[in-house]
Amino acid sequence: MEVIQALRNVFHQDSLLVGEEACRPFECDALSAYREHPLAVVLPENVEQVKQALRICKQYQVPVITRGSGTGLAGGTLPLKNGIVLGLSKLNKIIKIDPLQRTAIVQPGVRNIVVSEAVAHHGLYYAPDPSSQIACSIGGNVAENSGGVHCLKYGLTVHNVTSIKIIDMDGTESVFDEKDDGIDLLALMNGSEGLLGVIVEIKLKLLPKPEAAQVVMAAFHSVGDCADAVTRVLEQGIIPAGLEMMDKFSIMAAEAFAKVGYPTEAEALLLCEVDGSHDQVQVDAKRVADILTQAGAYQIQLSQNEAQRIALWKGRKNAFPAVGRFSPDYYCMDGTIPRSQLAFILEEIAKLSTKYGLKVANVFHAGDGNLHPLIMYDANKPGELATTEAFGGEILKLCVDVGGTITGEHGVGVEKLNAMCHQYDTPELEIFHGIKAIFDDTGLLNPGKAVPTLHRCAEVSHMHVHNNQLPHPHLERF
Ligand SMILES: Cc1cc2nc3c(=O)[nH]c(=O)nc-3n(C[C@H](O)[C@H](O)[C@H](O)COP(=O)(O)OP(=O)(O)OC[C@H]3O[C@@H](n4cnc5c(N)ncnc54)[C@H](O)[C@@H]3O)c2cc1C
């Protein structure tokens, strides 16, 4: 094939994988229910090679699926049969650390946790901390606008990135910086899911490590009380560094895995971290403990030292894989709702769980209203994946219907294309398509992801006729 031959002229065999066996590790991301075999996988070692790969793909009209570490949960890096995967894991250098300006310039393949490790001796860290931080790449974090436990106080990726360099299909560089005037193109790149350009360099904001941090763990006999307690903490003007909730199943699974002393008889658990100066932390932790007691917590535990604080987080941070031990497969949903709706939504999810006959574990960023129901299923049972997806689809619709959104941090990928049709109307979708066309007039960058076609939405929504009125009536039906 001509495109492979052209790539062979640039890439040696360690950087150009062809054939079923060599490409198999790249056939899916963490949404492993969907798999596809790409034409080839290209692993550039420098930015010049990224440019060359893109120019060759443009010349032969071959789609390009950019990949960081492949931990995405929405199928954003799912290959196309006729496309190449552009894996950026070899672009893994920290280019510059400036402790005075509190910034780090990194290549996209640098893993999230490596940044904080590299700047720790300056008393600094990089705040956004996805639970996948030991594996996921900064490029992937930007492309998904990733969040994490500490994003309630310190913001998502978009709030912690000050400059980005991208390459387009012509191999041309553009830099978007926080100092730029005009439309905020830097913000636009965050969450662009590989559709607008290949991110090859990122300047990150670093923060001074807080002097102290303490976790308050609160156990509740009722999910509703626990959910309401989240709003009570925030109403009092406290912005915790993290505010996470787990339901009974997640508590049991996390405790069985991490053995950190979670109360397994509880219906729900809150972990609330406060940070700052030693004095402030003492005051805030006491206030949080009082508020949670008044909100109905029957047991409160405060971490007494750093080891205890880390142990209390260990269960939460390992909750996803811990749930994985109890089910052959699980489907991790991601939707966001107004915090005031937490109790209602959790009740509705429990009803849907009964309706679909599938167990759910809830472990999520409660302070952000960012839900992560884990639907447990068995992909080997015929039809069970489809049932799971229908269940997940109903959860996302519920999120939109109560004033929320279909994703908090995992992105749309291929997973949530139909849900996008529920969230957005034609004019908004046309704007998304317009932006994509301006950055990528070839349509070769990650095609078919993140933004549904209007036809798809017409098909999806013809099942939802309101007031005898079909949505998108001008579009042809298949
Ligand atoms: C156990 C587990 C826990 C997780 N916890 C969290 C969490 O707490 N918070 C959270 O936000 N996410 C979480 N995730 C999801 C995932 O880790 C994040 O979305 C992460 O940012 C993906 O990074 P990655 O390098 O793996 O990207 P990939 O999966 O490789 O790619 C993700 C998307 O970004 C695009 N992309 C990647 N690199 C580039 C680039 N350089 N230029 C342009 N586009 C690019 C890809 O095309 C794709 O669309 C979790 C995942 C797992 C498996």
The ligand as an SDF file (V2000), in Angstrom:
LIG
                    3D

 53 58  0  0  0  0  0  0  0  0999 V2000
   -9.0150    3.5650   35.7060 C   0  0  0  0  0  0  0  0  0  0  0  0
   -9.2640    4.8860   35.0050 C   0  0  0  0  0  0  0  0  0  0  0  0
   -9.5250    6.0120   35.7660 C   0  0  0  0  0  0  0  0  0  0  0  0
   -9.7570    7.2360   35.1400 C   0  0  0  0  0  0  0  0  0  0  0  0
   -9.9740    8.3430   35.9020 N   0  0  0  0  0  0  0  0  0  0  0  0
  -10.1620    9.5360   35.3130 C   0  0  0  0  0  0  0  0  0  0  0  0
  -10.3650   10.7030   36.1070 C   0  0  0  0  0  0  0  0  0  0  0  0
  -10.3630   10.6740   37.3410 O   0  0  0  0  0  0  0  0  0  0  0  0
  -10.5560   11.8670   35.4610 N   0  0  0  0  0  0  0  0  0  0  0  0
  -10.5460   11.9510   34.0870 C   0  0  0  0  0  0  0  0  0  0  0  0
  -10.7280   13.0360   33.5520 O   0  0  0  0  0  0  0  0  0  0  0  0
  -10.3570   10.8520   33.3300 N   0  0  0  0  0  0  0  0  0  0  0  0
  -10.1580    9.6640   33.8930 C   0  0  0  0  0  0  0  0  0  0  0  0
   -9.9490    8.5560   33.1120 N   0  0  0  0  0  0  0  0  0  0  0  0
   -9.9970    8.6770   31.6420 C   0  0  0  0  0  0  0  0  0  0  0  0
   -8.6330    8.9360   30.9400 C   0  0  0  0  0  0  0  0  0  0  0  0
   -7.5550    8.4960   31.7410 O   0  0  0  0  0  0  0  0  0  0  0  0
   -8.4750   10.4160   30.5870 C   0  0  0  0  0  0  0  0  0  0  0  0
   -9.4330   10.7800   29.6200 O   0  0  0  0  0  0  0  0  0  0  0  0
   -7.0720   10.7700   30.0550 C   0  0  0  0  0  0  0  0  0  0  0  0
   -6.9250   12.1660   29.9260 O   0  0  0  0  0  0  0  0  0  0  0  0
   -6.7610   10.1400   28.7250 C   0  0  0  0  0  0  0  0  0  0  0  0
   -5.3740   10.3180   28.4830 O   0  0  0  0  0  0  0  0  0  0  0  0
   -4.5990    9.3450   27.4800 P   0  0  0  0  0  0  0  0  0  0  0  0
   -3.2210    9.8260   27.3470 O   0  0  0  0  0  0  0  0  0  0  0  0
   -4.7800    7.9450   27.8740 O   0  0  0  0  0  0  0  0  0  0  0  0
   -5.4140    9.6710   26.1430 O   0  0  0  0  0  0  0  0  0  0  0  0
   -5.9250    8.6730   25.0190 P   0  0  0  0  0  0  0  0  0  0  0  0
   -6.8970    7.7060   25.5860 O   0  0  0  0  0  0  0  0  0  0  0  0
   -4.7700    8.1250   24.2780 O   0  0  0  0  0  0  0  0  0  0  0  0
   -6.7000    9.7110   24.0770 O   0  0  0  0  0  0  0  0  0  0  0  0
   -7.8560   10.3580   24.5130 C   0  0  0  0  0  0  0  0  0  0  0  0
   -8.3420   11.3380   23.4420 C   0  0  0  0  0  0  0  0  0  0  0  0
   -7.3990   12.3810   23.2950 O   0  0  0  0  0  0  0  0  0  0  0  0
   -6.8910   12.4560   21.9470 C   0  0  0  0  0  0  0  0  0  0  0  0
   -5.4600   12.7490   22.0800 N   0  0  0  0  0  0  0  0  0  0  0  0
   -4.5660   12.1080   22.8790 C   0  0  0  0  0  0  0  0  0  0  0  0
   -3.3750   12.7170   22.7890 N   0  0  0  0  0  0  0  0  0  0  0  0
   -3.5090   13.7520   21.9260 C   0  0  0  0  0  0  0  0  0  0  0  0
   -2.6360   14.7500   21.4190 C   0  0  0  0  0  0  0  0  0  0  0  0
   -1.3640   14.8320   21.7950 N   0  0  0  0  0  0  0  0  0  0  0  0
   -3.1220   15.6450   20.5120 N   0  0  0  0  0  0  0  0  0  0  0  0
   -4.4210   15.6040   20.1250 C   0  0  0  0  0  0  0  0  0  0  0  0
   -5.2870   14.6850   20.5850 N   0  0  0  0  0  0  0  0  0  0  0  0
   -4.8500   13.7720   21.4670 C   0  0  0  0  0  0  0  0  0  0  0  0
   -7.1900   11.0960   21.3420 C   0  0  0  0  0  0  0  0  0  0  0  0
   -7.3620   11.1920   19.9430 O   0  0  0  0  0  0  0  0  0  0  0  0
   -8.4910   10.7250   22.0540 C   0  0  0  0  0  0  0  0  0  0  0  0
   -9.5780   11.3410   21.4080 O   0  0  0  0  0  0  0  0  0  0  0  0
   -9.7380    7.3230   33.7110 C   0  0  0  0  0  0  0  0  0  0  0  0
   -9.4540    6.1820   32.9560 C   0  0  0  0  0  0  0  0  0  0  0  0
   -9.2310    4.9770   33.5860 C   0  0  0  0  0  0  0  0  0  0  0  0
   -8.9320    3.7720   32.7420 C   0  0  0  0  0  0  0  0  0  0  0  0
  1  2  1  0
  2  3  1  0
  2 52  2  0
  3  4  2  0
  4  5  1  0
  4 50  1  0
  5  6  2  0
  6  7  1  0
  6 13  1  0
  7  8  2  0
  7  9  1  0
  9 10  1  0
 10 11  2  0
 10 12  1  0
 12 13  2  0
 13 14  1  0
 14 15  1  0
 14 50  1  0
 15 16  1  0
 16 17  1  0
 16 18  1  0
 18 19  1  0
 18 20  1  0
 20 21  1  0
 20 22  1  0
 22 23  1  0
 23 24  1  0
 24 25  2  0
 24 26  1  0
 24 27  1  0
 27 28  1  0
 28 29  2  0
 28 30  1  0
 28 31  1  0
 31 32  1  0
 32 33  1  0
 33 34  1  0
 33 48  1  0
 34 35  1  0
 35 36  1  0
 35 46  1  0
 36 37  1  0
 36 45  1  0
 37 38  2  0
 38 39  1  0
 39 40  1  0
 39 45  2  0
 40 41  1  0
 40 42  2  0
 42 43  1  0
 43 44  2  0
 44 45  1  0
 46 47  1  0
 46 48  1  0
 48 49  1  0
 50 51  2  0
 51 52  1  0
 52 53  1  0
M  END
$$$$
